[in-house]
Amino acid sequence: MQRICVDMDEVMADTLAEHIRRYNQTFDEDVTTEDLAGKGLWEITPLDRQAQLRAFLDAEDFFEDLALMPGAQPVLKDLSARFEIFIATQAMAVPNSLGPKYRWLQRHFPFIPATNYVFCGNKSILRADYLIDDQPKNLLRFEGQGLLYSAPHNLTATGFIRVDNWPQVAQFFSTVPGEAK
């Protein structure tokens, strides 16, 4: 059975919306995703606010209740009938995220077994046929077929198969022969 690895942050979970919400609330700003076209939130944040930007991620509740990316649940449920699905998230970059990410996945994706969660630091260890990720650097180190999931920070990245949303993910895999479980 073919294997698909799926990144969590900015692919399944709308991490950026929560980061922006906390930033705007704390600093009385009005940053939008449109302000980030081709850049990350870190790149537009003044240096004196960088520590607080990191503190948002380190907060125990940051990853607990993230919004779902539209369409992620039904598309992954459908794909899980034909492919082996693994969730691969760079949780080691934010060690406090391990428990909240685990609980979030259990709550929203109960059809993906917990044994298929990969909490890693470097995604070059992944061995799969496909990787859906928003970070071009992760796709460059991946040996299978990468799909770049569009996010404000990667809009200028080229040289990848790009998917803008979950219906496009479903469309891509509709032409890939999978196996019934």
VOGU-3710 file (C-alpha; in Angstrom, 3 decimals, decimal comma):
1> mqricvdmde> 0,000/0,000/0,000  1,331/3,439/-0,893  2,136/5,793/1,965  1,296/9,497/2,308  2,916/11,638/5,001  1,001/14,792/5,876  2,345/17,783/7,769  0,095/19,110/10,523  0,813/22,844/10,902  -0,486/24,959/8,021
11> vmadtlaehi> -1,651/21,833/6,190  -4,171/20,155/8,503  -4,291/22,779/11,280  -4,509/26,537/10,801  -1,562/27,410/13,030  -0,947/30,735/11,312  -4,433/32,072/12,084  -3,902/31,407/15,808  -0,424/32,934/15,749  -1,746/36,065/14,022
21> rrynqtfded> -4,730/36,245/16,390  -2,473/36,197/19,461  -0,037/38,662/17,903  -2,772/41,144/16,981  -4,447/40,828/20,387  -1,202/41,296/22,317  0,224/44,160/20,268  -3,052/45,815/19,186  -2,133/45,280/15,535  -4,160/44,283/12,486
31> vttedlagkg> -1,835/41,898/10,615  -3,596/39,737/8,014  -2,482/36,737/5,970  -2,409/39,045/2,934  0,330/41,057/4,679  2,488/37,928/4,641  2,508/37,187/0,912  5,885/35,515/0,370  6,968/36,038/4,001  6,515/34,440/7,375
41> lweitpldrq> 5,136/36,206/10,447  8,666/36,159/11,896  9,922/38,237/8,969  7,510/41,123/9,502  7,679/41,145/13,301  9,993/43,767/14,863  12,994/42,319/16,707  11,736/43,510/20,081  8,613/41,328/19,637  10,354/38,127/18,496
51> aqlrafldae> 10,594/36,638/22,003  6,843/37,102/22,506  6,151/35,585/19,096  8,036/32,471/20,232  6,277/32,535/23,621  2,925/32,213/21,864  4,076/28,875/20,387  5,464/27,693/23,721  2,171/28,355/25,536  0,584/25,110/26,764
61> dffedlalmp> -2,724/25,919/25,035  -1,450/27,129/21,641  -1,788/23,857/19,700  -4,764/22,476/21,631  -7,662/24,052/19,741  -6,374/25,068/16,332  -8,924/25,429/13,566  -9,001/22,742/10,909  -7,949/23,566/7,391  -11,166/23,373/5,348
71> gaqpvlkdls> -11,667/19,962/3,798  -8,810/18,224/5,610  -10,993/15,751/7,525  -13,135/14,366/4,693  -10,271/14,232/2,189  -7,937/12,427/4,606  -10,731/10,054/5,618  -11,305/9,197/1,965  -7,572/8,820/1,279  -7,148/6,592/4,342
81> arfeifiatq> -9,333/3,985/2,637  -6,790/3,671/-0,213  -3,451/4,808/1,261  -1,490/4,412/4,464  -1,602/7,876/6,086  1,063/9,158/8,479  1,050/12,538/10,201  4,574/13,983/10,248  4,985/17,131/12,316  8,141/18,897/13,456
91> amavpnslgp> 6,977/18,872/17,060  10,534/18,858/18,378  10,833/22,516/17,352  8,224/23,249/20,057  8,488/20,476/22,672  5,423/21,757/24,591  3,363/20,947/21,505  3,653/17,151/21,760  0,679/16,574/24,073  -1,618/19,194/22,528
101> kyrwlqrhfp> -0,845/18,004/18,990  -1,512/14,409/19,968  -4,874/15,339/21,528  -5,794/17,535/18,549  -5,120/14,681/16,133  -7,102/12,225/18,265  -10,068/14,604/18,408  -10,160/15,551/14,710  -8,683/12,508/12,934  -9,695/9,425/14,944
111> fipatnyvfc> -9,505/7,297/11,780  -5,711/7,760/11,670  -4,099/5,477/14,269  -1,841/7,115/16,860  0,878/4,678/15,778  0,945/6,675/12,520  1,925/9,964/14,202  5,539/10,962/13,630  6,732/13,689/16,002  10,093/14,586/14,543
121> gnksilrady> 12,632/17,329/14,117  14,017/16,622/10,651  11,652/15,245/8,036  14,427/13,791/5,905  13,949/10,596/7,956  10,534/10,009/6,388  10,137/7,090/4,026  6,929/7,406/2,060  5,656/7,755/-1,477  4,241/11,243/-0,920
131> liddqpknll> 4,704/14,176/1,479  2,219/17,047/1,720  3,980/19,956/3,450  4,006/23,766/3,471  7,790/24,030/3,953  9,800/23,798/0,708  12,918/22,755/2,674  11,121/19,605/3,856  10,163/18,690/0,301  13,716/19,220/-0,975
141> rfegqgllys> 15,032/16,609/1,482  12,195/14,160/0,829  12,941/11,187/-1,451  9,356/10,590/-2,634  6,948/12,921/-4,435  6,391/16,181/-2,575  3,299/18,336/-2,739  3,696/21,936/-1,582  0,599/23,002/0,343  0,151/26,722/-0,288
151> aphnltatgf> 0,628/29,084/2,635  1,435/32,804/2,683  5,128/32,193/3,409  5,672/29,881/0,411  3,797/31,749/-2,327  7,016/32,624/-4,171  8,440/29,079/-4,022  8,755/27,396/-7,400  9,729/23,983/-8,691  7,132/22,017/-6,705
161> irvdnwpqva> 3,780/20,445/-7,412  1,547/22,904/-5,582  -1,835/22,277/-3,987  -3,778/25,277/-2,711  -6,377/23,441/-0,648  -7,731/20,028/0,301  -10,041/19,670/-2,731  -6,898/20,020/-4,882  -5,202/17,323/-2,770  -8,196/15,056/-3,430
171> qffstvpgea> -8,002/15,847/-7,145  -4,277/15,016/-7,267  -4,755/11,647/-5,575  -7,839/10,782/-7,645  -5,441/9,930/-10,472  -3,055/7,927/-8,245  -3,965/4,258/-7,973  -4,389/3,290/-4,357  -5,337/0,025/-2,757  -8,440/-0,703/-0,736
181> k> -7,612/-1,589/2,860
//
